[in-house]
Amino acid sequence: MIVLGIESSCDETSVALVHDGLIRGNLVSSQIRLHAEYGGVVPELATRAHLQNLLPLARLALTEAGLLPGDIDGIAATRGPGLPSALMVGWRFAQSVAFVWQKPCLAIHHHEAHLYSPWIDGDPPRALWEEFEPNVSLIVSGGHTMLVELPEEGRHRVLGGTVDDAAGECFDKAAKLIGLPYPGGPMLDRLAEEGNPEAHHFPRPMLHEAHHDFSFSGLKTAVRYCLRDHPELLEDARGLRDFCASVRAAIVEVLVRKTVRAALQTGRPCVTASGGVTCNRALRRELARACEQAGLRLRLARPEFATDNAAMVAVLAERRLQPSRETPFPEQESDPGWSLEQTSA
């Protein structure tokens, strides 16, 4: 089976082709330069870029894979959650292509696709469904931070999420306060590699709470006040790197400790992590160290599948599509507030 996947939930336009679990192509058109001038994603500009990029990307994906429209068995696209207008473009595009080609069309939940992205690996990459095992999954990005329990494939239960700012947002806002250019989170990570994480102590919000929720707004505020009261901290390169390392250490400790604790409490033997923030080097190191100490197996999404991409959409859709049964053409609208709880079997 060959599935064409579409992803347009925020500021990445992506088209992918998956053939029997094998990733035949995963094209991503980044909008970083487009939004850099404004210091963040501008929804209207993101939507226009999706409109401009989707058709050329789809054509290029088919050409590079040596495929024709008639070779495609199904279309899939992210229906939610995400930016309303950006989602609408990708979802309508998928519906239109499916209608013209007379192919089944499947709606995919953005977070659910992330849940299974750590199971894409190898060279060339493919979906390793035979290796799936019950796990607790951390999804951490600029817009979302949540812990989800997966007792088996196709079933999941949200354990907790952010009550205010997501971890990625905290990284980006802290970077902006420091004066780093957009996108600031990755640059903060690079600077932190050469800094002392114990130079400053920032709060670890909700670290000792019994629940699995997250909160990073207080940490962001602490960073702001620290810079206001001690502007001299950033006057030299060493001070800047130490400050970045200390901020990163606070965010990573909360993510790692709460994730490992959730896995131990639920009795799941495996931890997975996905989302753009899992590209953070300290998070990958500390999560690996903590899981090893706790006797847990760890699967991290590869960087190219950790951020928003259509490969994870197509992989999950291919698993859902039944070759022997026609999938009804979906008439529903895109849904920016689509809840992950509504997708569990």
C-alpha positions in Angstrom: 0.0 0.0 0.0 1.2 3.5 -0.9 -0.1 6.5 1.1 0.4 10.2 0.5 0.7 12.2 3.7 0.1 15.9 4.3 1.1 18.0 7.3 0.3 21.7 7.7 -0.7 22.2 11.3 1.7 25.1 12.0 4.6 26.6 10.1 6.0 23.5 8.3 4.6 22.4 4.9 5.3 18.7 4.5 4.4 15.9 2.0 5.5 12.3 2.4 5.1 9.0 0.7 5.0 5.7 2.6 5.0 2.3 0.9 4.4 -0.8 3.1 5.9 1.1 6.1 9.0 2.3 4.1 9.5 6.1 3.9 9.7 6.8 0.1 10.0 10.5 0.6 9.5 13.1 3.4 9.7 16.7 2.0 9.5 19.6 4.4 9.4 23.3 3.4 10.5 25.3 6.4 9.1 28.8 7.1 11.7 29.9 9.5 13.0 32.8 7.4 9.5 33.9 6.6 8.6 34.4 10.3 12.1 35.4 11.6 11.3 39.1 11.0 8.4 38.9 13.4 10.0 36.8 16.1 7.3 34.1 15.9 4.8 32.4 13.7 2.3 34.7 11.9 -0.7 32.5 11.1 -1.7 34.4 8.0 1.8 34.2 6.5 2.0 30.5 7.4 -1.3 29.9 5.6 -0.2 31.7 2.5 3.0 29.7 2.4 1.1 26.4 2.7 -1.1 27.4 -0.2 2.0 28.1 -2.3 4.0 25.1 -1.3 1.6 22.1 -1.1 1.0 21.4 -4.8 4.7 21.8 -5.8 5.8 19.6 -2.9 3.3 16.9 -3.8 4.4 16.9 -7.4 8.0 16.7 -6.4 7.4 13.9 -3.9 5.7 11.8 -6.6 8.4 12.6 -9.2 11.3 11.7 -6.9 9.6 8.4 -5.9 8.9 7.6 -9.6 5.1 7.3 -8.9 2.0 8.4 -10.7 -1.4 9.4 -9.1 -2.8 6.0 -10.0 -0.1 4.3 -7.8 -1.4 6.0 -4.7 -3.8 3.9 -2.5 -4.8 6.5 0.0 -4.4 10.1 1.1 -4.0 11.3 4.7 -3.6 14.7 6.3 -3.4 16.3 9.7 -7.0 17.4 10.7 -6.0 18.9 14.1 -5.0 20.3 16.4 -3.1 23.3 15.2 -3.5 26.8 13.6 -7.0 27.0 12.2 -6.2 28.4 8.8 -3.0 26.4 8.3 -4.9 23.1 9.1 -7.7 24.0 6.8 -5.3 24.4 3.8 -3.7 21.0 4.3 -6.9 19.2 5.1 -8.8 20.7 2.1 -5.9 19.9 -0.2 -6.0 16.2 0.9 -9.8 16.0 0.5 -9.6 17.6 -3.0 -6.8 15.3 -4.2 -8.6 12.3 -2.8 -11.8 13.3 -4.6 -10.1 13.9 -7.9 -8.1 10.7 -7.8 -11.0 8.7 -6.3 -8.9 7.5 -3.3 -9.8 7.0 0.3 -8.9 10.0 2.6 -8.0 9.6 6.3 -7.9 12.3 9.0 -4.9 12.0 11.3 -4.6 13.6 14.8 -1.3 15.5 15.0 -0.4 14.3 18.5 -1.4 10.7 17.8 1.1 10.8 14.8 3.8 12.0 17.2 3.0 9.1 19.5 4.2 6.6 16.9 7.0 8.6 15.3 9.6 7.1 17.6 8.9 3.8 15.9 10.2 5.0 12.6 13.9 4.0 12.2 16.4 2.3 10.1 18.2 3.2 6.8 16.1 3.7 4.8 13.7 4.6 7.5 10.6 2.4 8.0 7.8 1.9 10.5 8.9 -0.8 13.0 5.4 -1.9 14.2 6.7 -5.4 15.2 8.9 -3.7 17.8 6.0 -1.7 19.4 5.6 -2.3 23.2 3.5 -0.6 25.9 5.0 2.7 26.8 4.7 6.2 28.3 5.2 8.9 25.7 6.4 12.4 26.1 5.3 14.8 23.4 7.1 18.1 23.8 7.2 21.0 21.4 6.6 24.7 21.1 2.9 24.4 21.5 2.4 21.2 23.5 3.8 19.3 26.4 2.0 16.1 27.5 2.5 12.6 28.9 0.5 9.8 27.3 0.2 6.2 28.3 0.0 3.6 25.5 -1.0 0.2 26.9 -1.2 -1.2 23.4 -1.1 -0.1 19.8 -4.1 2.1 18.9 -5.0 2.8 22.6 -3.8 5.7 24.6 -4.6 7.7 27.8 -3.5 11.2 28.4 -1.8 11.3 31.8 -1.1 15.0 31.9 -0.3 18.1 30.0 0.7 21.7 30.3 -1.6 24.0 32.3 -0.1 27.1 30.7 3.1 27.5 28.6 4.6 24.5 26.8 8.3 23.6 27.3 9.2 24.7 23.8 7.5 28.0 24.3 9.5 28.5 27.5 12.7 27.8 25.6 11.8 30.3 22.9 10.6 33.0 25.2 13.7 32.7 27.4 15.8 33.0 24.3 13.9 36.1 23.2 14.5 37.7 26.6 18.2 37.0 26.3 18.2 38.6 22.9 18.7 35.5 20.7 17.2 35.6 17.1 14.2 33.5 16.1 13.9 30.6 16.5 15.7 31.0 19.8 15.2 27.5 21.4 17.8 25.7 19.2 20.3 28.5 19.6 19.9 28.5 23.4 20.6 24.8 23.3 23.8 25.3 21.4 25.0 28.0 23.7 24.1 25.9 26.8 26.4 23.1 25.6 29.4 25.3 26.7 27.8 26.7 29.9 27.6 25.8 33.5 24.0 24.5 34.4 24.6 25.2 38.1 25.5 28.8 37.6 22.0 30.0 38.4 19.1 28.1 40.1 15.7 28.5 38.5 12.5 27.0 39.8 11.4 23.5 38.7 7.6 24.1 38.5 5.3 21.2 39.6 8.3 18.9 39.9 7.1 17.4 43.2 3.4 17.4 42.5 1.7 14.0 42.5 0.0 14.6 39.2 1.5 14.5 35.7 0.8 18.1 34.6 3.4 20.6 33.6 3.7 24.4 34.1 6.4 26.6 32.6 5.0 30.1 32.9 6.5 30.6 36.4 10.0 29.6 35.1 9.6 32.0 32.2 8.7 34.8 34.7 11.7 33.9 36.8 14.0 34.3 33.8 12.5 37.7 33.0 13.0 39.0 36.6 16.5 37.6 36.9 17.5 39.5 33.7 15.8 42.6 34.9 17.6 42.6 38.2 20.9 41.4 36.9 21.5 42.7 33.4 25.2 42.3 33.8 24.8 38.5 33.5 24.7 38.7 29.8 27.6 41.2 29.3 30.1 38.5 28.4 30.1 35.3 26.5 30.7 33.1 29.5 27.8 34.7 31.4 25.5 34.2 28.5 26.4 30.5 28.1 26.0 29.9 31.9 22.6 31.6 31.8 21.4 29.5 28.9 22.7 26.3 30.5 20.9 27.0 33.7 17.6 27.7 32.0 17.9 24.6 30.0 18.7 22.5 33.0 15.5 23.6 34.8 13.3 22.7 31.9 15.0 19.4 31.2 14.9 18.2 34.8 11.2 18.7 35.0 10.5 16.9 31.7 12.8 14.0 32.5 11.8 13.4 36.1 8.1 13.6 35.5 8.3 11.3 32.4 10.3 8.6 34.2 8.1 8.8 37.3 5.0 8.4 35.1 6.5 5.3 33.4 7.3 3.7 36.8 3.9 4.5 38.3 2.1 3.0 35.4 4.4 0.0 35.1 5.2 0.5 31.5 8.6 -0.8 30.5 9.4 1.7 27.8 9.6 5.5 27.4 9.2 7.3 24.1 9.7 11.0 23.2 8.8 13.1 20.2 8.2 16.7 19.2 10.6 19.4 18.2 12.0 19.9 21.7 13.3 16.3 21.7 16.0 17.6 19.4 17.4 19.3 22.4 20.7 17.7 23.2 20.5 17.9 27.0 17.0 16.4 27.0 18.1 13.4 24.9 21.2 12.8 27.1 19.3 13.2 30.5 16.4 11.1 29.4 18.7 8.3 28.2 20.6 8.5 31.5 17.5 8.5 33.7 15.8 5.6 31.8 18.9 3.5 32.1 19.1 4.1 35.8 15.4 3.2 36.2 15.6 0.1 34.0 13.4 1.5 31.3 13.9 1.2 27.5 13.9 4.4 25.6 13.0 5.2 22.1 13.6 8.8 20.8 12.1 10.0 17.6 14.8 10.7 15.0 15.3 14.5 14.6 13.8 14.5 11.1 10.7 12.8 12.5 10.6 14.6 15.8 9.5 18.0 14.4 6.3 18.4 12.3 6.5 16.1 9.3 4.2 14.2 6.9 6.0 10.9 7.2 4.5 10.3 10.7 1.1 11.2 9.3 1.4 8.7 6.4 2.9 5.9 8.5 -0.1 6.0 10.9 -2.6 6.4 8.1 -1.2 3.3 6.2 -1.6 1.3 9.4 -5.3 2.4 9.6 -6.3 2.0 6.0 -7.8 -1.4 5.1 -7.0 -2.5 1.5 -10.0 -4.8 1.4 -12.5 -2.2 2.7 -13.3 1.2 1.1 -12.7 4.1 3.4 -15.6 6.6 3.4 -14.7 10.0 2.0 -14.5 12.4 5.0 -16.7 15.4 4.8 -15.8 16.9 8.2 -14.0 20.2 8.6 -10.5 20.6 10.0 -10.5 20.8 13.8 -8.0 23.1 15.6 -9.2 21.9 19.0 -9.4 18.1 18.3 -8.8 16.3 21.5 -6.4 13.4 21.6 -8.8 11.5 24.0 -11.3 11.3 21.1 -8.9 9.2 19.0 -8.2 6.2 21.2 -9.8 2.9 20.2 
